[in-house]
Amino acid sequence: MLNTRLLKSSIVEIYGTQKVFASTIGWHQNKLSNLMTGKYVPTLDEVEQMRTSLKLSDERFMQIFLPDKSPSGDKSIQKGA
């Protein structure tokens, strides 16, 4: 699941508004809004486009796009698995 709080703060830090960011990467504002509300899942190419445009470090990228250790949200690590 996407960490929209961190994504929004990264967008505002560089572009000021989500509208400016969407325009800069060639998206309609509705597409970005749908992403933020969980109604749209970006392609890998779109994720890379956002990462590049926002100049995200590896750590920040992981915090935003891969905040959970597993798809089920299980944060525990199984030993011996």
N, C-alpha and C positions, 0 to 999 in steps of 0.2 A: 504494500500500500504506500502511496506517495505521501510524503510529509509536506503538505501544502503550506504550512506555516513557514517552514524554512525556505521553500521555493518562493513564496511571496516576498519574504524579506530580501532574498537574493535579487529578485527582479527589481524591487523598489530601490535597493542600494545602487544598482547600476543604471536603470532606465527611468526611475521615478514613478512610473505607473505601469500597470499591466497592459493598458491600451498601447502605450509606446512600445513595450516589449513585443507584444503580438504583431504589431505593424512591422517592427524591425526584422522579425524572423519570417514574415510573410504569412502569418496566420490571421484569420478573422478573430475578432475579440470573443465571439461566441465559442470558438474552438478552445481558446485558453480558459474561458469560464467553465466550459464543460469538463476540462481537465481538472480544474481546481475543485469541482464539486463531485468528482468521481464518475462522471457520466461518459468520459472519454479516456481511453488508454492509448498513450502515444506509441508510435512505432519505435524501433531501435534507432532508426535514422533521425527521428524527431527528438528523441532523448539526447542523442549526440549533438544535434543542432542547438538544443537548449544549453547543454553543458558547455559547448564552445562559446556561445553568445554570452553566457553568464560568467565565463572564465572560472568555472568551479574546480576547486582542488579535488583530488581523489576522495579525501575524507568528507568534504561537503557533498560531493556527488553521492556517496554512499548514504549519508544522513538523509538526503532528500529522496533519492530514488529507490534505495534498498534499506529502509529503516528497520526492517524485521530480519531476524536470522533465518526464518523459514516462512514459506507461504502461509502456513497456518497460524503464524504469529507466535509460535513456541520459541521463547528466547533461551531455553535451556540447551546445553550442549551435552549430547549423550556420549559417554565414554565407551570406547571399544566399538563404536559404530563405524 
